Amino acid sequence: MGMGVLFAAESLLTIVVVAGLLSGLWARVLAALGAAGLAASGGMAIALNLSRPHFEGYAVVIGAALVVQGVLTLWLLYAGHPPALRTSAPIW
């Protein structure tokens, strides 16, 4: 349960930073470190699963999802220009 809470907290922090509710360099750096941790955890889960004699497909899928979430979060924080998302037209 401990890792799941950290993953959820990092996701919540990313949402708060992207929404502009929390600004400052320290918030972006903390969210980026969390995203890097997500990607690293996913990569380690994949590597550990592939090195064991009993293959678990769900572990590879979960690991890949963590890697994708981490990479997309880093992209959003540094290349996706989050403030532009607040000024765009609503999708509904």
PyMOL Python script that loads the backbone (N, CA, C, O; Angstrom):
from pymol import cmd

cmd.read_pdbstr("""\
ATOM      1  N   MET A   1       0.810  -1.185   0.000  1.00  0.00           N
ATOM      2  CA  MET A   1       0.000   0.000   0.000  1.00  0.00           C
ATOM      3  C   MET A   1       0.862   1.261   0.000  1.00  0.00           C
ATOM      4  O   MET A   1       0.422   2.295  -0.503  1.00  0.00           O
ATOM      5  N   GLY A   2       2.063   1.206   0.543  1.00  0.00           N
ATOM      6  CA  GLY A   2       2.916   2.374   0.635  1.00  0.00           C
ATOM      7  C   GLY A   2       3.283   2.967  -0.712  1.00  0.00           C
ATOM      8  O   GLY A   2       3.231   4.185  -0.888  1.00  0.00           O
ATOM      9  N   MET A   3       3.655   2.119  -1.668  1.00  0.00           N
ATOM     10  CA  MET A   3       4.027   2.622  -2.995  1.00  0.00           C
ATOM     11  C   MET A   3       2.811   3.207  -3.701  1.00  0.00           C
ATOM     12  O   MET A   3       2.928   4.217  -4.395  1.00  0.00           O
ATOM     13  N   GLY A   4       1.672   2.601  -3.538  1.00  0.00           N
ATOM     14  CA  GLY A   4       0.451   3.106  -4.171  1.00  0.00           C
ATOM     15  C   GLY A   4       0.087   4.496  -3.674  1.00  0.00           C
ATOM     16  O   GLY A   4      -0.367   5.335  -4.453  1.00  0.00           O
ATOM     17  N   VAL A   5       0.281   4.745  -2.393  1.00  0.00           N
ATOM     18  CA  VAL A   5       0.008   6.063  -1.827  1.00  0.00           C
ATOM     19  C   VAL A   5       0.967   7.093  -2.419  1.00  0.00           C
ATOM     20  O   VAL A   5       0.559   8.211  -2.735  1.00  0.00           O
ATOM     21  N   LEU A   6       2.236   6.722  -2.571  1.00  0.00           N
ATOM     22  CA  LEU A   6       3.206   7.641  -3.178  1.00  0.00           C
ATOM     23  C   LEU A   6       2.858   7.938  -4.631  1.00  0.00           C
ATOM     24  O   LEU A   6       2.973   9.081  -5.074  1.00  0.00           O
ATOM     25  N   PHE A   7       2.435   6.921  -5.373  1.00  0.00           N
ATOM     26  CA  PHE A   7       2.054   7.132  -6.770  1.00  0.00           C
ATOM     27  C   PHE A   7       0.844   8.059  -6.862  1.00  0.00           C
ATOM     28  O   PHE A   7       0.798   8.940  -7.720  1.00  0.00           O
ATOM     29  N   ALA A   8      -0.124   7.863  -5.988  1.00  0.00           N
ATOM     30  CA  ALA A   8      -1.317   8.712  -5.986  1.00  0.00           C
ATOM     31  C   ALA A   8      -0.968  10.148  -5.575  1.00  0.00           C
ATOM     32  O   ALA A   8      -1.496  11.101  -6.146  1.00  0.00           O
ATOM     33  N   ALA A   9      -0.085  10.300  -4.595  1.00  0.00           N
ATOM     34  CA  ALA A   9       0.324  11.637  -4.165  1.00  0.00           C
ATOM     35  C   ALA A   9       1.062  12.368  -5.284  1.00  0.00           C
ATOM     36  O   ALA A   9       0.864  13.568  -5.474  1.00  0.00           O
ATOM     37  N   GLU A  10       1.900  11.661  -6.017  1.00  0.00           N
ATOM     38  CA  GLU A  10       2.616  12.283  -7.131  1.00  0.00           C
ATOM     39  C   GLU A  10       1.648  12.692  -8.225  1.00  0.00           C
ATOM     40  O   GLU A  10       1.807  13.757  -8.821  1.00  0.00           O
ATOM     41  N   SER A  11       0.665  11.881  -8.495  1.00  0.00           N
ATOM     42  CA  SER A  11      -0.340  12.209  -9.507  1.00  0.00           C
ATOM     43  C   SER A  11      -1.153  13.427  -9.080  1.00  0.00           C
ATOM     44  O   SER A  11      -1.433  14.301  -9.901  1.00  0.00           O
ATOM     45  N   LEU A  12      -1.529  13.493  -7.819  1.00  0.00           N
ATOM     46  CA  LEU A  12      -2.272  14.644  -7.301  1.00  0.00           C
ATOM     47  C   LEU A  12      -1.423  15.908  -7.364  1.00  0.00           C
ATOM     48  O   LEU A  12      -1.925  16.970  -7.730  1.00  0.00           O
ATOM     49  N   LEU A  13      -0.146  15.806  -7.014  1.00  0.00           N
ATOM     50  CA  LEU A  13       0.750  16.954  -7.101  1.00  0.00           C
ATOM     51  C   LEU A  13       0.861  17.450  -8.536  1.00  0.00           C
ATOM     52  O   LEU A  13       0.867  18.658  -8.774  1.00  0.00           O
ATOM     53  N   THR A  14       0.949  16.535  -9.492  1.00  0.00           N
ATOM     54  CA  THR A  14       1.030  16.930 -10.900  1.00  0.00           C
ATOM     55  C   THR A  14      -0.232  17.673 -11.324  1.00  0.00           C
ATOM     56  O   THR A  14      -0.145  18.693 -12.006  1.00  0.00           O
ATOM     57  N   ILE A  15      -1.382  17.185 -10.937  1.00  0.00           N
ATOM     58  CA  ILE A  15      -2.642  17.844 -11.285  1.00  0.00           C
ATOM     59  C   ILE A  15      -2.693  19.247 -10.692  1.00  0.00           C
ATOM     60  O   ILE A  15      -3.110  20.193 -11.361  1.00  0.00           O
ATOM     61  N   VAL A  16      -2.269  19.381  -9.437  1.00  0.00           N
ATOM     62  CA  VAL A  16      -2.294  20.683  -8.769  1.00  0.00           C
ATOM     63  C   VAL A  16      -1.329  21.657  -9.449  1.00  0.00           C
ATOM     64  O   VAL A  16      -1.657  22.831  -9.623  1.00  0.00           O
ATOM     65  N   VAL A  17      -0.145  21.182  -9.833  1.00  0.00           N
ATOM     66  CA  VAL A  17       0.834  22.053 -10.496  1.00  0.00           C
ATOM     67  C   VAL A  17       0.337  22.453 -11.879  1.00  0.00           C
ATOM     68  O   VAL A  17       0.440  23.621 -12.256  1.00  0.00           O
ATOM     69  N   VAL A  18      -0.198  21.511 -12.634  1.00  0.00           N
ATOM     70  CA  VAL A  18      -0.674  21.809 -13.986  1.00  0.00           C
ATOM     71  C   VAL A  18      -1.872  22.759 -13.941  1.00  0.00           C
ATOM     72  O   VAL A  18      -2.015  23.617 -14.812  1.00  0.00           O
ATOM     73  N   ALA A  19      -2.720  22.611 -12.945  1.00  0.00           N
ATOM     74  CA  ALA A  19      -3.889  23.487 -12.817  1.00  0.00           C
ATOM     75  C   ALA A  19      -3.504  24.892 -12.361  1.00  0.00           C
ATOM     76  O   ALA A  19      -4.325  25.807 -12.419  1.00  0.00           O
ATOM     77  N   GLY A  20      -2.282  25.067 -11.916  1.00  0.00           N
ATOM     78  CA  GLY A  20      -1.821  26.376 -11.477  1.00  0.00           C
ATOM     79  C   GLY A  20      -2.168  26.702 -10.044  1.00  0.00           C
ATOM     80  O   GLY A  20      -1.986  27.842  -9.617  1.00  0.00           O
ATOM     81  N   LEU A  21      -2.661  25.746  -9.289  1.00  0.00           N
ATOM     82  CA  LEU A  21      -3.004  25.979  -7.888  1.00  0.00           C
ATOM     83  C   LEU A  21      -1.767  26.054  -7.010  1.00  0.00           C
ATOM     84  O   LEU A  21      -1.806  26.634  -5.925  1.00  0.00           O
ATOM     85  N   LEU A  22      -0.681  25.473  -7.470  1.00  0.00           N
ATOM     86  CA  LEU A  22       0.592  25.480  -6.755  1.00  0.00           C
ATOM     87  C   LEU A  22       1.654  25.884  -7.754  1.00  0.00           C
ATOM     88  O   LEU A  22       1.921  25.160  -8.714  1.00  0.00           O
ATOM     89  N   SER A  23       2.256  27.028  -7.535  1.00  0.00           N
ATOM     90  CA  SER A  23       3.249  27.498  -8.494  1.00  0.00           C
ATOM     91  C   SER A  23       4.606  27.590  -7.814  1.00  0.00           C
ATOM     92  O   SER A  23       4.725  27.489  -6.593  1.00  0.00           O
ATOM     93  N   GLY A  24       5.588  27.778  -8.614  1.00  0.00           N
ATOM     94  CA  GLY A  24       6.942  27.894  -8.093  1.00  0.00           C
ATOM     95  C   GLY A  24       7.821  26.784  -8.632  1.00  0.00           C
ATOM     96  O   GLY A  24       7.358  25.705  -9.004  1.00  0.00           O
ATOM     97  N   LEU A  25       9.091  27.090  -8.658  1.00  0.00           N
ATOM     98  CA  LEU A  25      10.060  26.134  -9.181  1.00  0.00           C
ATOM     99  C   LEU A  25      10.107  24.872  -8.330  1.00  0.00           C
ATOM    100  O   LEU A  25      10.238  23.769  -8.860  1.00  0.00           O
ATOM    101  N   TRP A  26      10.003  25.028  -7.022  1.00  0.00           N
ATOM    102  CA  TRP A  26      10.103  23.869  -6.139  1.00  0.00           C
ATOM    103  C   TRP A  26       8.982  22.866  -6.406  1.00  0.00           C
ATOM    104  O   TRP A  26       9.206  21.659  -6.317  1.00  0.00           O
ATOM    105  N   ALA A  27       7.784  23.341  -6.732  1.00  0.00           N
ATOM    106  CA  ALA A  27       6.660  22.442  -7.000  1.00  0.00           C
ATOM    107  C   ALA A  27       6.892  21.671  -8.295  1.00  0.00           C
ATOM    108  O   ALA A  27       6.616  20.474  -8.368  1.00  0.00           O
ATOM    109  N   ARG A  28       7.407  22.369  -9.330  1.00  0.00           N
ATOM    110  CA  ARG A  28       7.681  21.705 -10.599  1.00  0.00           C
ATOM    111  C   ARG A  28       8.800  20.682 -10.446  1.00  0.00           C
ATOM    112  O   ARG A  28       8.731  19.592 -11.015  1.00  0.00           O
ATOM    113  N   VAL A  29       9.834  21.033  -9.677  1.00  0.00           N
ATOM    114  CA  VAL A  29      10.953  20.108  -9.458  1.00  0.00           C
ATOM    115  C   VAL A  29      10.478  18.887  -8.678  1.00  0.00           C
ATOM    116  O   VAL A  29      10.860  17.762  -9.000  1.00  0.00           O
ATOM    117  N   LEU A  30       9.657  19.094  -7.670  1.00  0.00           N
ATOM    118  CA  LEU A  30       9.138  17.969  -6.889  1.00  0.00           C
ATOM    119  C   LEU A  30       8.269  17.053  -7.751  1.00  0.00           C
ATOM    120  O   LEU A  30       8.363  15.830  -7.655  1.00  0.00           O
ATOM    121  N   ALA A  31       7.424  17.652  -8.592  1.00  0.00           N
ATOM    122  CA  ALA A  31       6.598  16.843  -9.489  1.00  0.00           C
ATOM    123  C   ALA A  31       7.465  16.098 -10.502  1.00  0.00           C
ATOM    124  O   ALA A  31       7.175  14.950 -10.839  1.00  0.00           O
ATOM    125  N   ALA A  32       8.520  16.738 -10.988  1.00  0.00           N
ATOM    126  CA  ALA A  32       9.412  16.079 -11.943  1.00  0.00           C
ATOM    127  C   ALA A  32      10.176  14.929 -11.285  1.00  0.00           C
ATOM    128  O   ALA A  32      10.365  13.878 -11.897  1.00  0.00           O
ATOM    129  N   LEU A  33      10.609  15.123 -10.057  1.00  0.00           N
ATOM    130  CA  LEU A  33      11.290  14.034  -9.343  1.00  0.00           C
ATOM    131  C   LEU A  33      10.333  12.861  -9.113  1.00  0.00           C
ATOM    132  O   LEU A  33      10.726  11.700  -9.223  1.00  0.00           O
ATOM    133  N   GLY A  34       9.088  13.171  -8.795  1.00  0.00           N
ATOM    134  CA  GLY A  34       8.088  12.112  -8.628  1.00  0.00           C
ATOM    135  C   GLY A  34       7.842  11.369  -9.925  1.00  0.00           C
ATOM    136  O   GLY A  34       7.699  10.146  -9.928  1.00  0.00           O
ATOM    137  N   ALA A  35       7.790  12.112 -11.042  1.00  0.00           N
ATOM    138  CA  ALA A  35       7.585  11.473 -12.349  1.00  0.00           C
ATOM    139  C   ALA A  35       8.763  10.580 -12.706  1.00  0.00           C
ATOM    140  O   ALA A  35       8.584   9.488 -13.244  1.00  0.00           O
ATOM    141  N   ALA A  36       9.967  11.050 -12.404  1.00  0.00           N
ATOM    142  CA  ALA A  36      11.150  10.216 -12.656  1.00  0.00           C
ATOM    143  C   ALA A  36      11.111   8.963 -11.783  1.00  0.00           C
ATOM    144  O   ALA A  36      11.514   7.884 -12.217  1.00  0.00           O
ATOM    145  N   GLY A  37      10.628   9.111 -10.563  1.00  0.00           N
ATOM    146  CA  GLY A  37      10.481   7.947  -9.686  1.00  0.00           C
ATOM    147  C   GLY A  37       9.458   6.954 -10.211  1.00  0.00           C
ATOM    148  O   GLY A  37       9.655   5.743 -10.113  1.00  0.00           O
ATOM    149  N   LEU A  38       8.366   7.462 -10.767  1.00  0.00           N
ATOM    150  CA  LEU A  38       7.371   6.571 -11.381  1.00  0.00           C
ATOM    151  C   LEU A  38       7.977   5.782 -12.529  1.00  0.00           C
ATOM    152  O   LEU A  38       7.805   4.567 -12.619  1.00  0.00           O
ATOM    153  N   ALA A  39       8.687   6.480 -13.404  1.00  0.00           N
ATOM    154  CA  ALA A  39       9.290   5.817 -14.559  1.00  0.00           C
ATOM    155  C   ALA A  39      10.337   4.800 -14.111  1.00  0.00           C
ATOM    156  O   ALA A  39      10.415   3.700 -14.658  1.00  0.00           O
ATOM    157  N   ALA A  40      11.134   5.169 -13.120  1.00  0.00           N
ATOM    158  CA  ALA A  40      12.156   4.244 -12.620  1.00  0.00           C
ATOM    159  C   ALA A  40      11.524   3.019 -11.964  1.00  0.00           C
ATOM    160  O   ALA A  40      11.999   1.900 -12.158  1.00  0.00           O
ATOM    161  N   SER A  41      10.468   3.218 -11.198  1.00  0.00           N
ATOM    162  CA  SER A  41       9.777   2.088 -10.561  1.00  0.00           C
ATOM    163  C   SER A  41       9.187   1.149 -11.602  1.00  0.00           C
ATOM    164  O   SER A  41       9.266  -0.072 -11.468  1.00  0.00           O
ATOM    165  N   GLY A  42       8.599   1.724 -12.631  1.00  0.00           N
ATOM    166  CA  GLY A  42       8.048   0.896 -13.702  1.00  0.00           C
ATOM    167  C   GLY A  42       9.124   0.125 -14.435  1.00  0.00           C
ATOM    168  O   GLY A  42       8.946  -1.053 -14.744  1.00  0.00           O
ATOM    169  N   GLY A  43      10.239   0.778 -14.717  1.00  0.00           N
ATOM    170  CA  GLY A  43      11.354   0.096 -15.383  1.00  0.00           C
ATOM    171  C   GLY A  43      11.932  -1.020 -14.536  1.00  0.00           C
ATOM    172  O   GLY A  43      12.272  -2.085 -15.052  1.00  0.00           O
ATOM    173  N   MET A  44      12.045  -0.780 -13.234  1.00  0.00           N
ATOM    174  CA  MET A  44      12.560  -1.830 -12.347  1.00  0.00           C
ATOM    175  C   MET A  44      11.577  -2.998 -12.255  1.00  0.00           C
ATOM    176  O   MET A  44      11.993  -4.155 -12.198  1.00  0.00           O
ATOM    177  N   ALA A  45      10.283  -2.701 -12.241  1.00  0.00           N
ATOM    178  CA  ALA A  45       9.287  -3.775 -12.193  1.00  0.00           C
ATOM    179  C   ALA A  45       9.377  -4.654 -13.439  1.00  0.00           C
ATOM    180  O   ALA A  45       9.283  -5.879 -13.355  1.00  0.00           O
ATOM    181  N   ILE A  46       9.560  -4.018 -14.588  1.00  0.00           N
ATOM    182  CA  ILE A  46       9.698  -4.788 -15.832  1.00  0.00           C
ATOM    183  C   ILE A  46      10.968  -5.617 -15.807  1.00  0.00           C
ATOM    184  O   ILE A  46      10.945  -6.805 -16.130  1.00  0.00           O
ATOM    185  N   ALA A  47      12.078  -4.995 -15.424  1.00  0.00           N
ATOM    186  CA  ALA A  47      13.366  -5.702 -15.404  1.00  0.00           C
ATOM    187  C   ALA A  47      13.345  -6.879 -14.432  1.00  0.00           C
ATOM    188  O   ALA A  47      13.825  -7.964 -14.760  1.00  0.00           O
ATOM    189  N   LEU A  48      12.795  -6.672 -13.251  1.00  0.00           N
ATOM    190  CA  LEU A  48      12.721  -7.768 -12.274  1.00  0.00           C
ATOM    191  C   LEU A  48      11.835  -8.898 -12.775  1.00  0.00           C
ATOM    192  O   LEU A  48      12.159 -10.071 -12.590  1.00  0.00           O
ATOM    193  N   ASN A  49      10.727  -8.555 -13.403  1.00  0.00           N
ATOM    194  CA  ASN A  49       9.819  -9.579 -13.898  1.00  0.00           C
ATOM    195  C   ASN A  49      10.456 -10.394 -15.019  1.00  0.00           C
ATOM    196  O   ASN A  49      10.301 -11.614 -15.072  1.00  0.00           O
ATOM    197  N   LEU A  50      11.165  -9.724 -15.904  1.00  0.00           N
ATOM    198  CA  LEU A  50      11.784 -10.435 -17.020  1.00  0.00           C
ATOM    199  C   LEU A  50      12.971 -11.284 -16.590  1.00  0.00           C
ATOM    200  O   LEU A  50      13.356 -12.209 -17.305  1.00  0.00           O
ATOM    201  N   SER A  51      13.558 -10.985 -15.432  1.00  0.00           N
ATOM    202  CA  SER A  51      14.712 -11.758 -14.975  1.00  0.00           C
ATOM    203  C   SER A  51      14.330 -12.951 -14.101  1.00  0.00           C
ATOM    204  O   SER A  51      15.195 -13.756 -13.752  1.00  0.00           O
ATOM    205  N   ARG A  52      13.086 -13.077 -13.751  1.00  0.00           N
ATOM    206  CA  ARG A  52      12.638 -14.185 -12.907  1.00  0.00           C
ATOM    207  C   ARG A  52      12.172 -15.361 -13.758  1.00  0.00           C
ATOM    208  O   ARG A  52      11.769 -15.179 -14.907  1.00  0.00           O
ATOM    209  N   PRO A  53      12.226 -16.559 -13.198  1.00  0.00           N
ATOM    210  CA  PRO A  53      11.837 -17.733 -13.985  1.00  0.00           C
ATOM    211  C   PRO A  53      10.338 -17.819 -14.274  1.00  0.00           C
ATOM    212  O   PRO A  53       9.937 -18.394 -15.287  1.00  0.00           O
ATOM    213  N   HIS A  54       9.512 -17.257 -13.402  1.00  0.00           N
ATOM    214  CA  HIS A  54       8.067 -17.298 -13.611  1.00  0.00           C
ATOM    215  C   HIS A  54       7.610 -15.943 -14.127  1.00  0.00           C
ATOM    216  O   HIS A  54       7.659 -14.950 -13.401  1.00  0.00           O
ATOM    217  N   PHE A  55       7.166 -15.897 -15.379  1.00  0.00           N
ATOM    218  CA  PHE A  55       6.778 -14.648 -16.029  1.00  0.00           C
ATOM    219  C   PHE A  55       5.360 -14.256 -15.628  1.00  0.00           C
ATOM    220  O   PHE A  55       4.441 -15.072 -15.703  1.00  0.00           O
ATOM    221  N   GLU A  56       5.186 -13.025 -15.208  1.00  0.00           N
ATOM    222  CA  GLU A  56       3.867 -12.494 -14.869  1.00  0.00           C
ATOM    223  C   GLU A  56       3.550 -11.344 -15.825  1.00  0.00           C
ATOM    224  O   GLU A  56       4.154 -10.274 -15.740  1.00  0.00           O
ATOM    225  N   GLY A  57       2.624 -11.565 -16.711  1.00  0.00           N
ATOM    226  CA  GLY A  57       2.301 -10.563 -17.714  1.00  0.00           C
ATOM    227  C   GLY A  57       1.727  -9.279 -17.148  1.00  0.00           C
ATOM    228  O   GLY A  57       1.986  -8.196 -17.672  1.00  0.00           O
ATOM    229  N   TYR A  58       0.937  -9.392 -16.065  1.00  0.00           N
ATOM    230  CA  TYR A  58       0.333  -8.179 -15.497  1.00  0.00           C
ATOM    231  C   TYR A  58       1.398  -7.256 -14.923  1.00  0.00           C
ATOM    232  O   TYR A  58       1.226  -6.037 -14.932  1.00  0.00           O
ATOM    233  N   ALA A  59       2.497  -7.817 -14.425  1.00  0.00           N
ATOM    234  CA  ALA A  59       3.572  -6.978 -13.878  1.00  0.00           C
ATOM    235  C   ALA A  59       4.237  -6.160 -14.980  1.00  0.00           C
ATOM    236  O   ALA A  59       4.635  -5.018 -14.751  1.00  0.00           O
ATOM    237  N   VAL A  60       4.358  -6.734 -16.170  1.00  0.00           N
ATOM    238  CA  VAL A  60       4.929  -5.995 -17.297  1.00  0.00           C
ATOM    239  C   VAL A  60       3.985  -4.876 -17.720  1.00  0.00           C
ATOM    240  O   VAL A  60       4.431  -3.768 -18.019  1.00  0.00           O
ATOM    241  N   VAL A  61       2.695  -5.156 -17.748  1.00  0.00           N
ATOM    242  CA  VAL A  61       1.710  -4.141 -18.136  1.00  0.00           C
ATOM    243  C   VAL A  61       1.698  -2.995 -17.123  1.00  0.00           C
ATOM    244  O   VAL A  61       1.694  -1.828 -17.515  1.00  0.00           O
ATOM    245  N   ILE A  62       1.693  -3.311 -15.837  1.00  0.00           N
ATOM    246  CA  ILE A  62       1.709  -2.276 -14.807  1.00  0.00           C
ATOM    247  C   ILE A  62       3.010  -1.479 -14.875  1.00  0.00           C
ATOM    248  O   ILE A  62       2.990  -0.253 -14.769  1.00  0.00           O
ATOM    249  N   GLY A  63       4.129  -2.160 -15.048  1.00  0.00           N
ATOM    250  CA  GLY A  63       5.413  -1.467 -15.170  1.00  0.00           C
ATOM    251  C   GLY A  63       5.446  -0.546 -16.373  1.00  0.00           C
ATOM    252  O   GLY A  63       5.938   0.579 -16.282  1.00  0.00           O
ATOM    253  N   ALA A  64       4.929  -1.008 -17.494  1.00  0.00           N
ATOM    254  CA  ALA A  64       4.899  -0.175 -18.696  1.00  0.00           C
ATOM    255  C   ALA A  64       3.996   1.038 -18.491  1.00  0.00           C
ATOM    256  O   ALA A  64       4.317   2.134 -18.951  1.00  0.00           O
ATOM    257  N   ALA A  65       2.875   0.851 -17.806  1.00  0.00           N
ATOM    258  CA  ALA A  65       1.978   1.978 -17.536  1.00  0.00           C
ATOM    259  C   ALA A  65       2.660   3.016 -16.647  1.00  0.00           C
ATOM    260  O   ALA A  65       2.474   4.216 -16.848  1.00  0.00           O
ATOM    261  N   LEU A  66       3.442   2.571 -15.672  1.00  0.00           N
ATOM    262  CA  LEU A  66       4.167   3.508 -14.817  1.00  0.00           C
ATOM    263  C   LEU A  66       5.230   4.271 -15.598  1.00  0.00           C
ATOM    264  O   LEU A  66       5.414   5.471 -15.394  1.00  0.00           O
ATOM    265  N   VAL A  67       5.924   3.578 -16.488  1.00  0.00           N
ATOM    266  CA  VAL A  67       6.926   4.252 -17.322  1.00  0.00           C
ATOM    267  C   VAL A  67       6.252   5.308 -18.198  1.00  0.00           C
ATOM    268  O   VAL A  67       6.737   6.436 -18.296  1.00  0.00           O
ATOM    269  N   VAL A  68       5.149   4.949 -18.828  1.00  0.00           N
ATOM    270  CA  VAL A  68       4.435   5.892 -19.696  1.00  0.00           C
ATOM    271  C   VAL A  68       3.932   7.078 -18.886  1.00  0.00           C
ATOM    272  O   VAL A  68       4.061   8.217 -19.334  1.00  0.00           O
ATOM    273  N   GLN A  69       3.365   6.847 -17.713  1.00  0.00           N
ATOM    274  CA  GLN A  69       2.876   7.947 -16.878  1.00  0.00           C
ATOM    275  C   GLN A  69       4.013   8.879 -16.480  1.00  0.00           C
ATOM    276  O   GLN A  69       3.856  10.099 -16.515  1.00  0.00           O
ATOM    277  N   GLY A  70       5.150   8.317 -16.103  1.00  0.00           N
ATOM    278  CA  GLY A  70       6.288   9.142 -15.724  1.00  0.00           C
ATOM    279  C   GLY A  70       6.804   9.984 -16.877  1.00  0.00           C
ATOM    280  O   GLY A  70       7.083  11.171 -16.705  1.00  0.00           O
ATOM    281  N   VAL A  71       6.932   9.382 -18.048  1.00  0.00           N
ATOM    282  CA  VAL A  71       7.430  10.111 -19.217  1.00  0.00           C
ATOM    283  C   VAL A  71       6.441  11.191 -19.649  1.00  0.00           C
ATOM    284  O   VAL A  71       6.851  12.308 -19.963  1.00  0.00           O
ATOM    285  N   LEU A  72       5.161  10.880 -19.669  1.00  0.00           N
ATOM    286  CA  LEU A  72       4.161  11.877 -20.058  1.00  0.00           C
ATOM    287  C   LEU A  72       4.077  13.024 -19.051  1.00  0.00           C
ATOM    288  O   LEU A  72       3.852  14.172 -19.435  1.00  0.00           O
ATOM    289  N   THR A  73       4.256  12.721 -17.785  1.00  0.00           N
ATOM    290  CA  THR A  73       4.250  13.776 -16.775  1.00  0.00           C
ATOM    291  C   THR A  73       5.437  14.704 -16.977  1.00  0.00           C
ATOM    292  O   THR A  73       5.284  15.923 -16.912  1.00  0.00           O
ATOM    293  N   LEU A  74       6.617  14.147 -17.221  1.00  0.00           N
ATOM    294  CA  LEU A  74       7.791  14.984 -17.485  1.00  0.00           C
ATOM    295  C   LEU A  74       7.579  15.832 -18.734  1.00  0.00           C
ATOM    296  O   LEU A  74       7.942  17.009 -18.759  1.00  0.00           O
ATOM    297  N   TRP A  75       6.998  15.241 -19.759  1.00  0.00           N
ATOM    298  CA  TRP A  75       6.733  15.994 -20.980  1.00  0.00           C
ATOM    299  C   TRP A  75       5.770  17.144 -20.705  1.00  0.00           C
ATOM    300  O   TRP A  75       5.989  18.268 -21.155  1.00  0.00           O
ATOM    301  N   LEU A  76       4.706  16.855 -19.963  1.00  0.00           N
ATOM    302  CA  LEU A  76       3.714  17.882 -19.667  1.00  0.00           C
ATOM    303  C   LEU A  76       4.310  19.015 -18.854  1.00  0.00           C
ATOM    304  O   LEU A  76       3.996  20.181 -19.093  1.00  0.00           O
ATOM    305  N   LEU A  77       5.164  18.688 -17.898  1.00  0.00           N
ATOM    306  CA  LEU A  77       5.741  19.713 -17.040  1.00  0.00           C
ATOM    307  C   LEU A  77       6.735  20.603 -17.770  1.00  0.00           C
ATOM    308  O   LEU A  77       6.838  21.791 -17.466  1.00  0.00           O
ATOM    309  N   TYR A  78       7.467  20.048 -18.729  1.00  0.00           N
ATOM    310  CA  TYR A  78       8.551  20.821 -19.327  1.00  0.00           C
ATOM    311  C   TYR A  78       8.399  21.121 -20.807  1.00  0.00           C
ATOM    312  O   TYR A  78       9.037  22.051 -21.298  1.00  0.00           O
ATOM    313  N   ALA A  79       7.598  20.390 -21.525  1.00  0.00           N
ATOM    314  CA  ALA A  79       7.449  20.658 -22.960  1.00  0.00           C
ATOM    315  C   ALA A  79       6.000  20.890 -23.356  1.00  0.00           C
ATOM    316  O   ALA A  79       5.737  21.408 -24.441  1.00  0.00           O
ATOM    317  N   GLY A  80       5.075  20.525 -22.519  1.00  0.00           N
ATOM    318  CA  GLY A  80       3.658  20.601 -22.867  1.00  0.00           C
ATOM    319  C   GLY A  80       3.008  21.941 -22.596  1.00  0.00           C
ATOM    320  O   GLY A  80       1.848  22.133 -22.962  1.00  0.00           O
ATOM    321  N   HIS A  81       3.703  22.872 -21.974  1.00  0.00           N
ATOM    322  CA  HIS A  81       3.186  24.199 -21.675  1.00  0.00           C
ATOM    323  C   HIS A  81       1.852  24.137 -20.943  1.00  0.00           C
ATOM    324  O   HIS A  81       0.827  24.517 -21.509  1.00  0.00           O
ATOM    325  N   PRO A  82       1.842  23.666 -19.698  1.00  0.00           N
ATOM    326  CA  PRO A  82       0.598  23.523 -18.950  1.00  0.00           C
ATOM    327  C   PRO A  82      -0.240  24.786 -18.826  1.00  0.00           C
ATOM    328  O   PRO A  82      -1.465  24.662 -18.838  1.00  0.00           O
ATOM    329  N   PRO A  83       0.319  26.007 -18.707  1.00  0.00           N
ATOM    330  CA  PRO A  83      -0.585  27.163 -18.588  1.00  0.00           C
ATOM    331  C   PRO A  83      -1.511  27.333 -19.786  1.00  0.00           C
ATOM    332  O   PRO A  83      -2.601  27.884 -19.634  1.00  0.00           O
ATOM    333  N   ALA A  84      -1.121  26.887 -20.949  1.00  0.00           N
ATOM    334  CA  ALA A  84      -1.979  26.993 -22.134  1.00  0.00           C
ATOM    335  C   ALA A  84      -3.212  26.104 -21.994  1.00  0.00           C
ATOM    336  O   ALA A  84      -4.242  26.368 -22.613  1.00  0.00           O
ATOM    337  N   LEU A  85      -3.111  25.061 -21.188  1.00  0.00           N
ATOM    338  CA  LEU A  85      -4.256  24.168 -21.019  1.00  0.00           C
ATOM    339  C   LEU A  85      -5.395  24.874 -20.295  1.00  0.00           C
ATOM    340  O   LEU A  85      -6.561  24.578 -20.555  1.00  0.00           O
ATOM    341  N   ARG A  86      -5.084  25.798 -19.398  1.00  0.00           N
ATOM    342  CA  ARG A  86      -6.130  26.494 -18.647  1.00  0.00           C
ATOM    343  C   ARG A  86      -6.890  27.476 -19.503  1.00  0.00           C
ATOM    344  O   ARG A  86      -8.047  27.777 -19.208  1.00  0.00           O
ATOM    345  N   THR A  87      -6.278  27.987 -20.555  1.00  0.00           N
ATOM    346  CA  THR A  87      -6.922  29.006 -21.369  1.00  0.00           C
ATOM    347  C   THR A  87      -7.606  28.439 -22.600  1.00  0.00           C
ATOM    348  O   THR A  87      -8.207  29.187 -23.372  1.00  0.00           O
ATOM    349  N   SER A  88      -7.526  27.147 -22.795  1.00  0.00           N
ATOM    350  CA  SER A  88      -8.166  26.558 -23.974  1.00  0.00           C
ATOM    351  C   SER A  88      -9.660  26.398 -23.721  1.00  0.00           C
ATOM    352  O   SER A  88     -10.125  26.455 -22.583  1.00  0.00           O
ATOM    353  N   ALA A  89     -10.392  26.199 -24.794  1.00  0.00           N
ATOM    354  CA  ALA A  89     -11.836  26.028 -24.718  1.00  0.00           C
ATOM    355  C   ALA A  89     -12.167  24.710 -24.018  1.00  0.00           C
ATOM    356  O   ALA A  89     -11.446  23.727 -24.187  1.00  0.00           O
ATOM    357  N   PRO A  90     -13.225  24.678 -23.252  1.00  0.00           N
ATOM    358  CA  PRO A  90     -13.618  23.421 -22.610  1.00  0.00           C
ATOM    359  C   PRO A  90     -14.025  22.372 -23.650  1.00  0.00           C
ATOM    360  O   PRO A  90     -14.455  22.701 -24.756  1.00  0.00           O
ATOM    361  N   ILE A  91     -13.878  21.114 -23.265  1.00  0.00           N
ATOM    362  CA  ILE A  91     -14.167  20.043 -24.222  1.00  0.00           C
ATOM    363  C   ILE A  91     -15.617  19.580 -24.168  1.00  0.00           C
ATOM    364  O   ILE A  91     -16.021  18.745 -24.977  1.00  0.00           O
ATOM    365  N   TRP A  92     -16.394  20.090 -23.254  1.00  0.00           N
ATOM    366  CA  TRP A  92     -17.789  19.673 -23.178  1.00  0.00           C
ATOM    367  C   TRP A  92     -18.729  20.688 -23.726  1.00  0.00           C
ATOM    368  O   TRP A  92     -19.941  20.471 -23.728  1.00  0.00           O
TER     369      TRP A  92
END
""", "prot")
cmd.dss("prot")
cmd.show_as("cartoon", "prot")
cmd.util.cbc("prot")
cmd.orient("prot")
